[in-house]
Amino acid sequence: MTQATNRTTSRMVHAAMESKVPQATVVFWIVKILATTAGETGGDALSMTLKLGYAVATLVFLVFFILTLTIQVRSSRYHPLAYWAVVVATTTVGTTTSDFLDRTVGLGYVKSSAMLLTLVIVVLVVWRLVAGRIEYQHIVDRRDEVFYWVAIVVANTLGTALGDFAATSAGLGFEGGALVFAALLAVVAAVWRLAPGVPTALLFWCAYVLTRPLGATLGDTLTKPIDEGGLALGRIAATLTIIALMAVIVALQSRYERHARRRAPARSDA
């Protein structure tokens, strides 16, 4: 390994140590998709299986979101448990909020998707105007952190509406919707790989929005009745299983990163 490569590796490791959010690696996206799937099944478990309704379930998850976000914001560095707890909270509150807007308020999937997409764009544009940039993996100050989590909440709420729109209104079904969103994610990945001139922050947020409906359709595929195109698995059991899998992956990734941090000084001095 050359000295230039050593220095680059060292800078990447130290940048990750300074940031309060994880680096956008393949593992990050795998855990993100699992988190969005857990958000869909968990949100439905509270609102439907436990019969609390969309409004009450939204309030419950909103409290959970505020608690986890408070812990995340008050921390001085990236903590995997705190970070991913907030992400799961945003997916659950996004699920119930979207369902509340679509079904209780009666906006429907098309209107709510259009409204939420506009809101995502507004948040990112305001972020760009205020900060001069849009961040996604180097979040170190409070201003960027506020914009980051607002964008995530709105993106995850939008993703739920898009997933329901694709599966029902567009007639794709849950499996068909999952395939469409997976294909769109593949397109984003191809652009990132083959068109280096496209801003990576823009591609990140496009992918972030798309992983939510992918997770939503996967979650519905697992839990919806067989006659509706699902596998009829229990919502609570599915949610707990997905969260356990997330925990294992995050723990292994954290162990790898600790090992990399210990070796980084030796590499930079080589």
N, C-alpha and C positions, 0 to 999 in steps of 0.2 A: 504494500500500500504506500503511495507516495505521500510526501509531506503535505502537498496541497489537498489531497483527499482527506488526510488526517484532520487538517484544519477545518475543512468543510463539515466533516462528521461532527467535530467538536462543537462548531457553531450551531449545528442543527440540534444537538443534544441540549446545549445550554439554552437555546431559544425555547425548546419544549419545556425546560425546567422553569423558565420565567413566566410562560403563558399560563392562564388559568383554565384553558381548555385543551383537549388533546389534539394531537396532530391528525390531519385528515388522511389516514392510511387505509389500507384495505380492511384491517381489523376494525377501524372506526366505523366504516360503512356497514360491516356485518352486524356489529353491535347496534348501530342506529336502526337498521331494518328490524332486528329483534325487538328493540325498544318500541318502535312504532306498532309492531304486531301485538306486543303486550299491552300497549295503550288501547288498541282497538278491542281486544278481548276483555281487558280489565274494565274499560269504560262500559261495555255492554253488560258485563257481569254485575256491576253496581246498579245500572239503570234498568236492566231487563230481568236478569236472573234474581236479584234481590228486590226487584220491583220498587226501586226508589224514585223512578222517573228521571227524565233528563234534567229538569231544573235542580232538583235536590242533589243528584249525582254531580252536576256541574259545580255546585257550591262545595260539596265534599272535596272534590279534586282541586278546586281553587284554593281551599285551605291547605291541602297537601302541597300544592305548587308554591304557595307563599312561604311555607315553612322550609321546604327544601331550597328554594331560591335564596332565602335569607342566610341559610348556612353557606351556600355557594358564594354569595356576594361577600360575606364577611371573612371568608378564607383568603389567605394571602398567596396561595398557589393552587395548582391543580390537584384536586383530590378525586380519584376515580369514582368512589362511592357517592360523594356529594354531587358530582357533575351528572352522572347517569341517573341518579334519583330525580334530578330536575328534568332531565330529558323525558323520562317516563311520565313524570307529572304533567309535562306539557302535552304529551300525546294523549293522556287520559282526559285532561280538561279540554283538549282540542276535540276529542271524539264526542264528548257529551255536549260541548258548546255547538259543534256543527250539527249534531242531531237535533238539538233544541231549536236552532235557527231553521233547519230544513223542515222539521216535522211539527214542532209545537207552534212556532211563530208562523210557519207555512210559507217560507220563502221558496222552498224547493231547491234542488241541487244546482240548477243552472244559475239562478239569481245569487244564491249564497256563494257559489264558486267564483262568479264574476266579481262579487263584492270583496271577497277575501283575497283574490288575486290582485285586485287594485290596491288593497291595503298593504299587501306584501311589497308591491312596487313602491308605494309611497314611503314605507318604512326605510327601504334600501336607498331611495333617492334622498330622503332627508338625512340619513346617515352619511351619505356621500357629501352632501352640501355642508353639513356641520363639521365633520371630521376630515374632509378632503380625501377620504378613502372608505372602502368597505372591507372590513376585516373578517377573518373566519378561523384562523388558528393562532393568531398572536394577539390575544386579548389580555391586556395588562392594566388598563385604566378603567375607572368606573363608567365613563361615558361610553366607551366601546362595549363594555359588558352589558349595559342597559339596552343598547341597540341590538346587541347579539341575541339576548333572551326575548326581547319583544318580537324580533324577526322570527325566532324559532316558534314561539307560541302561535303567531299568525300563520306561519308556514304549515305547522302541524294541523291547525284547524282547517286550513284550505285543503290540505291533503286528504282529510277525511271526507270532505264534500266531493272532491274529485274522484275518490275511490268509489263512493256510492253512486255518483253520476255515471261513471264508466260501467259499473256492474249492473245498474238497474235502468237508468234513463237511456243509456246508449245500447243496452241490450247485450253487453259483452259477457255478462255473468262474472262470478268471482274469479274463476281461473283465467278467463279471457282478459279481464281487467288487469290481473297480476302480470300476465304475459306482455300486455301493452306497456305497462309502466316499467317493467324490466327492460323491454326493448328501448324505451326512451332513455333510461339510465345508461344503457350500452352506447347510445348515440352521444350522450354527454361525455362518457368516458373516452370515446373515440375522438371527439373534438379536443378534449384535454390532451390526448396523446399525439394527435396529428396536426393540431393547429395551435402551436405555442403562443401565437399572437393574441389569442382570445384571453381576456382577463380571468385568472384562476378563481378570483372571488366570485365572479358572475357564475362560473360553472359550478362552484361549490353550492351556491344557493339554489341554482336550478336543480342540482342533484338532491339537495336537502328537501325541497318541495316534493320531488318525485318519489323519494323513499317513503314518504308518509302514505300516499295512496297505495303504494306497493304493499306496505305493511298492513294497511286497512283491508285490502282485498285478500291478503294471505290470512289475516285474522278471521275474516268472515268465511273464508274457505274452510278453516278449521272448525268453526263453531256453528255455522248456520245449519238448519235441518237439511237432510239429504234431498228432499223434494224441492229445495230452493237452491240446490247446487253445492251445498256444503258437506262437511264430513260429520257433523252432529257431535263434535267433541264438547265436553263440558267447558264452559267459559272460565270458571274459577281454576279448574285443573290445568287448562291450557295456559292461562296467565302465569300460574306458579311455575310451571315447567319452563316456559320461555324465560322468565326472570332468573331461574336457577341456571339456565344455559348462559345467559348474559353474564351472571356473576362469575362463572367458571372462566369464560373468555377474558373478561376484564382482569381477573386475578392473574391469569397467565401473562397477559400483556403487561401488567404492572410489574410483574417479576422480571420480565425481559427488559423493561425500561430501566429498572433499578440496576440491573447488571450492566446495561449500556452506560449509565451515568458513572458507575464505578470505574469503568474502563476508559471513559472519555479523556481524563487528564493524561493518562499514560499514552494514549494514542496521539494527543496533540503535542506531546513532548518528544515523540519518536523521531 
